[in-house]
């Protein structure tokens, strides 16, 4: 093999300079692609709201993502191919036929290191800053190459359809929600505050998927007053109750005739100036009850509470039977956690044991457990821990029986008739798909 080597003349030097410029262009295109796709849309959006024009340009470019990527790839390939062609021509001039191998090896190393890895590495580590820096130039490039980009996209779509491939459409609401949930799960930081923040953000997204019946106070636990009782008895029960709003019924608890508000009751008593209260009509003091179906979701119900300026609703089933009550505070607690005041009744529904297990009352909701302990127990088929055990076991268990499912062991500690009242729960290393097992 013979080598032909000539002295560089002015044309060769110009060729080398052109190659270097093309490599710089290639690096710009590679880095721009990474920066514009990796930049945080949320942070860029905030910068745009503050009036930063380049941030607005980045958002517009991301909205036409296919055109953006197509234009950058067209520009990048033109520069890479042109640089390789010039390098091959120069190497052939200097080294003869062996120059083809030299040009291939040399350009591969240069393009990979300086036109791909280096700019992409910088862009991935500084995506927002890089995106803002390159946005004006890329915006002009997209405008210039838009006709060619549209033509390329049309050909690509035609080929994909020819082979039966599905062309991806813009992300729908469900995909965006899953992306947001993933971002919430990736939110990390020191301290318990971060865990609370994650729980709150997840709860906001779940409002539209949680039904009123899952968070309502069941009729068994609702404080109610019979409107047919003597007035003194009604006043005593109202004063002893820790609640501001109390449902009134007549005869049967399903016959709710109103909601007695503590402040309205005090106004009525004051209006009698300490005189005989026998003429006080409790039914007239009470406000008309607001009935809602148990199948309402929390997002719709929150909006209804705001629209009606209500704080209290009576929940009924499809037959109109009284099921329980729900308040605005109940829905807010689904977002921010328990809101206790000086009149709230504290219920020890969850206790941590020294062996790492938990004593859980059967009425404790799965959502509260997931929030408090960062668990992932499913709440689609049951709202309470007792309901989950019954759903998975498919039987009414006996005291002492143990069940294993979803990576947790459940031991029945107490049962009142057919109701599970207390369960001991351990978290164990078990597959979420493992079927329930039981032991005496």
Phi, psi and omega in degrees: 000133180251148179245134177249121181233123180249166177280138180296129174253187182299322180295321179294319179297320178296322178297316179298317179298319179296321178298316180297318179297318179296322177297320177296318177299317180298318178298320179298314180297315181296313179294323180295318179300313180294316183297314185288333178272333182267347181299143180289115180297324181295314181291320178296322178298318179297319178296324179294321178296333179278001175096010180282116186295321181296326177296320176297323178295319179299316181296320179295321178295320181291332178293329176253060190299318182295317178296320179300307182296319180298316180295317180295318180294321177299310179299318181295317181290324178299315181292317181295315181294318179296317179296319180294320179296316179295319180295321179295316178299317181294316181294324177295320178297321184276321188238004180077213183297329179295342180298334178298315179294318179298316181295318180298312181295313183295314182291327177299313180296313183295313182295315182297314185283306190268337183254349181237292188296312184298306180294324180291322178296315178297318183293322182289335178271343178224059189294315184293313180297317181294318181298318179294326182289320187267350187305312182299317181293315180296324178300318176294319179299316180298321179296319181291317186267005184303314179301316180293322179296319178297319180296316179297317179298320179297318179295316182297314179298321179296319179294318180297317178294327179299324180266008177077014180280146180275131177271121184294133176264165178305148184303134177274181184298323182294318179294320178295322179294319177297322177296318179294320177297320177297319178297323178294317180295330180279351180292115183233158178173166181285152174089168182282342182299324181295319178297321178294320179297316179299317181297319180295316181294319177297320182296323178297318180291334183275351186304322181284353183247001180252132181269156180303323183297340181281338184241353184292159171277117185297150184305332179297331184253007182275131173281120182230159180232133177280120183292346180273356179290159175301150185302319181298320179295319178299316180295320179297315181294323180294319181289328180282340182287140177278001186256150179281324182244130184229127178293140175254137176228163179229117178081287181245144183295342176284345181263073180279126184252350181177176178235119182272122179261132183302321181292321177295323178296317179296320178299317181295319179295317179295327180296339178271357176053041177075005179281187181301128183264008184297336180273004181288123180261103183298323183295326178286330179290324183292151176269153179300140180288147176253112183265136177227152178284150181289348181268007176289141175271161189293328180295313178296320183291324177297317178294324178292319177302316181292317183294320182271352183057043179252159177235356190215133179221148178261127185264131178232158178268190185294342179263003181082010181279136180297126181248330182166193179228154177222144181238165176300323179297324178301318181290318179297325178294335175294337181265310189258356184093182184299136176244100182261138172240184187291347181256356182290147176269122182276126180244123180279079183272346184217124179226133179274134179258160183295335181274007179092357178272176182228135171267121187234127173294146183298336182274355179293133183282151179295325180297321178295320178296314180299321180291313186290320187250003180059041177270177180228040178292139182286142179236022180285324186256349180209147182259337180245166180294325177294319178296323178295317179297316179296320181294318182281324183284331181065012176218164172272110189284161176265161177297132180100343179291147180236146180227148180232117175200153180057028178080016180229147174254131182242125177243128181281119181259320182222147177213133177245109189056242181260011183255128175282122185254338178208139182225142170261132185236131172242144171265124183233165177278097181216149180291141179296339181268000182292133181291158179294140175233157182223155176214151181285000000 
